[in-house]
Amino acid sequence: MDAGNHYDQAEANATTLGEALDRYAREVTPGKKGAKQELRRIDAWKRSVLADRPLSKVRGMDIAEWRDERLAAGRAPTMVRNNLVIISHLYTVARTDWGMTGLSNPVQDIRLPKPGPGRDRRLVDDEEGRLLDAAPPQMREAIIVLIETAMRRGELVSLRWEHIDLQSGVARIQDTKTGTPRDVPLSPRAIDTLFSMPRRIDGMVFGYTPDSLTQGFRKVCAKAGIRDLRLYNLRHEGTSRLVESGLFGMVEIAAITGHKTMVMLRRYSHPRTADMAEKMRRGSPL
């Protein structure tokens, strides 16, 4: 204490993880892009046995046990990792913003699960046609625009007609995951699709929320008899097609898709091996 190394742990001892999560949900989560999804993860944490523990009593081994239980139950490593990131940030906020100086972060004492492999699911054979045949009009149009632009789900549902110039073939995305607006070039197919769509009174291009778009897409996949396809795979498909077209360099593609780093872009772009083999055969002097 004389040396100034003593920290008052009274508040950390009196505040449970569940109570801290409630405060985090009120003060921190609303400022995040994925607030709704994070609130669901916070609710899951509040149902865990650790929620009744004081912050100062949650140890690294407790977090490691929680991690291992989730992985053993078949939870995706990326999902488990994202849940742990919330707890880690909560401890950082408690220490820096809430005055719980000296509180140790138990997540820093464990190994985080390695991120899962890249989202390499592509549309194969006649899957695109089956999707479009099974989809109602607005969903069909949304699927086409997602593939042609490689937009994220949230970017698509936030599109407004005032931000689309069909003459120049450019869509302005105001609400992006990274927080930086960007312009997306529209392919002829995307332009034709948007041009044919009726205009909504509220000015939105599509009448979906992120969740209703996902749920609607699942129903279309079920109707079309397509398994293991997720909505985010359409972004992957669109990005891969941009790469395969040979029209753009990787920096240009990153500007279109909004990927911040080439590492992330490579995770989403998977040209088909058979197509590359065909190019090698065509280019062979034999």
C-alpha positions as CSV (number, residue, x, y, z in Angstrom):
1,M,0.0,0.0,0.0
2,D,2.9,2.4,0.8
3,A,4.3,1.7,-2.6
4,G,1.0,2.5,-4.4
5,N,0.5,-1.0,-5.7
6,H,-2.7,-1.7,-3.8
7,Y,-6.0,-1.5,-5.6
8,D,-9.4,-1.5,-4.0
9,Q,-11.2,-4.6,-5.1
10,A,-14.4,-3.8,-3.2
11,E,-16.5,-2.9,-6.3
12,A,-15.1,-5.9,-8.4
13,N,-15.9,-8.2,-5.4
14,A,-19.5,-6.8,-5.1
15,T,-20.3,-6.8,-8.8
16,T,-21.3,-10.1,-10.4
17,L,-20.6,-10.9,-14.0
18,G,-24.3,-10.9,-14.7
19,E,-24.6,-7.4,-13.3
20,A,-21.6,-6.2,-15.3
21,L,-23.1,-7.7,-18.4
22,D,-26.3,-5.7,-17.8
23,R,-24.3,-2.5,-17.5
24,Y,-22.2,-3.3,-20.6
25,A,-25.4,-4.0,-22.6
26,R,-26.8,-0.5,-21.5
27,E,-23.6,1.5,-22.0
28,V,-21.4,-0.2,-24.6
29,T,-23.4,-2.5,-26.8
30,P,-25.8,0.2,-28.3
31,G,-22.8,1.9,-30.0
32,K,-21.9,-1.2,-31.9
33,K,-22.9,-2.2,-35.4
34,G,-23.9,-5.7,-34.4
35,A,-25.7,-4.6,-31.2
36,K,-28.7,-6.9,-31.7
37,Q,-26.5,-9.9,-32.2
38,E,-24.3,-9.0,-29.3
39,L,-27.4,-8.7,-27.0
40,R,-28.3,-12.3,-27.8
41,R,-24.8,-13.4,-26.8
42,I,-25.0,-11.4,-23.6
43,D,-28.3,-13.1,-22.7
44,A,-26.6,-16.4,-23.3
45,W,-23.7,-15.5,-20.9
46,K,-26.2,-14.4,-18.3
47,R,-27.7,-17.9,-18.3
48,S,-24.3,-19.4,-17.5
49,V,-23.2,-20.5,-14.1
50,L,-20.5,-17.8,-14.2
51,A,-23.1,-15.0,-14.2
52,D,-23.5,-15.2,-10.4
53,R,-19.7,-15.0,-9.8
54,P,-18.1,-11.7,-8.7
55,L,-16.0,-10.2,-11.5
56,S,-12.9,-10.6,-9.3
57,K,-13.6,-14.3,-8.8
58,V,-13.9,-15.4,-12.4
59,R,-10.7,-17.2,-13.2
60,G,-9.0,-18.2,-16.4
61,M,-9.7,-21.8,-15.7
62,D,-13.4,-21.1,-15.4
63,I,-13.4,-19.4,-18.8
64,A,-11.4,-22.3,-20.3
65,E,-13.9,-24.8,-18.9
66,W,-16.8,-22.8,-20.5
67,R,-14.9,-22.7,-23.8
68,D,-14.2,-26.5,-23.8
69,E,-17.9,-27.3,-22.9
70,R,-19.1,-25.2,-25.9
71,L,-16.6,-26.7,-28.3
72,A,-17.5,-30.3,-27.1
73,A,-21.2,-29.5,-27.7
74,G,-20.4,-28.8,-31.3
75,R,-20.4,-25.0,-31.3
76,A,-18.3,-23.4,-34.1
77,P,-14.9,-22.2,-32.9
78,T,-15.6,-18.8,-34.4
79,M,-18.9,-18.5,-32.4
80,V,-17.1,-19.5,-29.2
81,R,-14.4,-17.0,-29.9
82,N,-16.8,-14.2,-30.5
83,N,-18.5,-14.8,-27.2
84,L,-15.2,-14.8,-25.4
85,V,-14.3,-11.5,-27.0
86,I,-17.3,-9.9,-25.4
87,I,-16.2,-10.9,-21.9
88,S,-12.6,-9.8,-22.6
89,H,-13.8,-6.4,-23.6
90,L,-16.2,-6.2,-20.6
91,Y,-13.2,-6.6,-18.3
92,T,-11.2,-4.0,-20.2
93,V,-14.1,-1.5,-19.9
94,A,-14.6,-2.3,-16.2
95,R,-10.9,-1.6,-15.5
96,T,-10.6,1.5,-17.6
97,D,-14.0,3.2,-17.6
98,W,-15.7,1.8,-14.5
99,G,-12.9,2.4,-12.1
100,M,-12.2,-1.2,-11.2
101,T,-8.4,-0.6,-11.4
102,G,-6.3,-3.7,-11.0
103,L,-9.1,-6.1,-12.1
104,S,-7.4,-8.9,-14.1
105,N,-8.9,-10.2,-17.4
106,P,-9.4,-14.0,-17.2
107,V,-9.8,-14.3,-21.0
108,Q,-6.2,-13.2,-21.4
109,D,-5.1,-16.2,-19.4
110,I,-6.6,-18.8,-21.9
111,R,-6.2,-19.8,-25.5
112,L,-8.9,-18.6,-27.8
113,P,-10.2,-21.1,-30.3
114,K,-8.7,-20.7,-33.7
115,P,-11.0,-19.0,-36.3
116,G,-12.8,-21.4,-38.5
117,P,-11.9,-21.9,-42.2
118,G,-12.9,-19.4,-44.8
119,R,-16.5,-19.3,-46.0
120,D,-15.8,-21.3,-49.1
121,R,-19.3,-22.6,-49.9
122,R,-20.1,-21.7,-53.6
123,L,-23.2,-22.1,-55.7
124,V,-22.8,-25.3,-57.7
125,D,-24.5,-26.8,-60.7
126,D,-28.0,-25.4,-61.1
127,E,-28.4,-24.0,-57.5
128,E,-28.7,-20.4,-58.5
129,G,-31.5,-21.2,-60.9
130,R,-33.3,-23.3,-58.3
131,L,-33.0,-20.5,-55.8
132,L,-34.4,-17.9,-58.1
133,D,-37.2,-20.2,-59.2
134,A,-38.2,-20.9,-55.6
135,A,-38.0,-17.3,-54.4
136,P,-40.9,-14.8,-54.3
137,P,-40.2,-11.6,-56.4
138,Q,-38.6,-9.4,-53.7
139,M,-36.4,-12.2,-52.4
140,R,-35.4,-13.1,-56.0
141,E,-34.3,-9.6,-56.6
142,A,-32.4,-9.5,-53.3
143,I,-30.5,-12.7,-54.2
144,I,-29.5,-11.3,-57.6
145,V,-28.3,-8.0,-56.1
146,L,-26.4,-9.8,-53.3
147,I,-24.6,-12.0,-55.8
148,E,-23.9,-9.2,-58.3
149,T,-22.6,-6.7,-55.7
150,A,-21.1,-8.9,-52.9
151,M,-22.8,-6.7,-50.4
152,R,-23.3,-7.7,-46.8
153,R,-26.8,-8.4,-45.5
154,G,-27.0,-5.2,-43.5
155,E,-25.8,-3.2,-46.4
156,L,-28.5,-4.6,-48.7
157,V,-31.4,-4.0,-46.3
158,S,-30.2,-0.4,-45.6
159,L,-30.2,0.6,-49.3
160,R,-32.3,3.6,-50.3
161,W,-33.4,4.6,-53.8
162,E,-31.9,8.1,-53.3
163,H,-28.5,6.5,-53.0
164,I,-28.7,4.5,-56.3
165,D,-27.9,6.0,-59.7
166,L,-29.0,3.6,-62.3
167,Q,-27.7,5.9,-65.1
168,S,-24.1,5.8,-63.9
169,G,-24.5,2.3,-62.4
170,V,-23.4,3.1,-58.9
171,A,-25.0,2.4,-55.5
172,R,-23.8,4.4,-52.5
173,I,-23.8,2.3,-49.3
174,Q,-24.1,4.7,-46.3
175,D,-24.4,2.2,-43.5
176,T,-21.4,-0.2,-43.7
177,K,-19.9,-2.7,-41.2
178,T,-16.7,-0.7,-41.1
179,G,-18.5,2.6,-40.7
180,T,-17.0,4.0,-43.9
181,P,-19.5,4.7,-46.8
182,R,-18.5,3.3,-50.1
183,D,-19.7,3.3,-53.7
184,V,-20.4,-0.1,-55.4
185,P,-20.5,-0.5,-59.2
186,L,-23.6,-2.2,-60.5
187,S,-23.3,-4.9,-63.1
188,P,-25.8,-4.8,-66.1
189,R,-27.7,-7.6,-64.4
190,A,-28.0,-5.7,-61.1
191,I,-29.1,-2.6,-63.0
192,D,-31.8,-4.5,-64.9
193,T,-33.0,-6.1,-61.7
194,L,-33.2,-2.8,-59.8
195,F,-34.8,-1.0,-62.7
196,S,-37.6,-3.5,-62.8
197,M,-38.4,-3.2,-59.1
198,P,-41.4,-1.1,-57.9
199,R,-40.6,1.9,-55.7
200,R,-41.6,1.7,-52.0
201,I,-43.2,4.6,-50.3
202,D,-40.7,4.7,-47.5
203,G,-37.8,5.1,-50.0
204,M,-36.1,1.7,-49.1
205,V,-35.1,-0.5,-51.9
206,F,-36.0,-3.7,-50.0
207,G,-38.6,-4.2,-47.3
208,Y,-36.5,-6.5,-45.2
209,T,-34.8,-6.4,-41.8
210,P,-31.5,-8.3,-41.5
211,D,-33.3,-11.1,-39.6
212,S,-36.3,-11.4,-41.9
213,L,-34.0,-11.5,-45.0
214,T,-32.1,-14.4,-43.4
215,Q,-35.3,-16.2,-42.5
216,G,-36.7,-15.7,-45.9
217,F,-33.6,-17.0,-47.5
218,R,-33.7,-20.2,-45.4
219,K,-37.3,-20.9,-46.6
220,V,-36.2,-20.4,-50.2
221,C,-33.4,-22.9,-49.7
222,A,-35.7,-25.4,-48.1
223,K,-38.2,-25.0,-51.0
224,A,-35.4,-25.4,-53.6
225,G,-34.0,-28.5,-51.8
226,I,-30.6,-26.8,-51.3
227,R,-28.7,-27.8,-48.1
228,D,-25.8,-26.1,-46.3
229,L,-26.2,-22.8,-48.0
230,R,-26.3,-19.6,-45.9
231,L,-27.1,-16.1,-46.9
232,Y,-23.5,-14.9,-46.3
233,N,-22.4,-17.5,-48.9
234,L,-23.9,-15.2,-51.6
235,R,-21.4,-12.5,-50.6
236,H,-18.7,-15.1,-50.9
237,E,-20.1,-16.1,-54.3
238,G,-20.2,-12.5,-55.5
239,T,-16.6,-11.8,-54.4
240,S,-15.3,-15.0,-56.0
241,R,-17.0,-14.1,-59.3
242,L,-15.3,-10.7,-59.2
243,V,-12.0,-12.4,-58.8
244,E,-12.7,-14.9,-61.5
245,S,-13.8,-12.2,-64.0
246,G,-10.3,-10.9,-64.3
247,L,-11.6,-7.4,-64.7
248,F,-10.4,-6.0,-61.4
249,G,-7.2,-6.1,-59.3
250,M,-7.4,-7.2,-55.7
251,V,-7.3,-3.6,-54.4
252,E,-10.2,-2.7,-56.7
253,I,-12.2,-5.7,-55.5
254,A,-11.5,-4.7,-51.9
255,A,-12.9,-1.3,-52.7
256,I,-16.1,-2.8,-54.1
257,T,-16.6,-5.4,-51.3
258,G,-15.5,-3.2,-48.4
259,H,-12.9,-5.7,-47.1
260,K,-10.3,-3.8,-45.0
261,T,-7.4,-6.2,-45.6
262,M,-6.2,-8.5,-48.3
263,V,-6.1,-11.3,-45.7
264,M,-9.9,-11.1,-45.2
265,L,-10.5,-10.8,-48.9
266,R,-8.6,-14.0,-49.6
267,R,-10.8,-15.8,-47.0
268,Y,-13.9,-15.0,-49.1
269,S,-12.5,-15.5,-52.6
270,H,-12.1,-19.0,-53.8
271,P,-11.9,-19.4,-57.5
272,R,-12.9,-22.9,-58.6
273,T,-9.9,-25.2,-59.1
274,A,-11.5,-26.7,-62.2
275,D,-11.7,-23.3,-63.8
276,M,-8.1,-22.6,-63.0
277,A,-7.1,-26.0,-64.4
278,E,-8.9,-25.1,-67.6
279,K,-7.1,-21.8,-67.9
280,M,-3.8,-23.6,-67.5
281,R,-4.8,-26.0,-70.3
282,R,-5.7,-23.2,-72.6
283,G,-2.5,-21.4,-71.9
284,S,-0.3,-24.5,-72.4
285,P,1.8,-24.7,-75.5
286,L,0.9,-28.3,-75.7
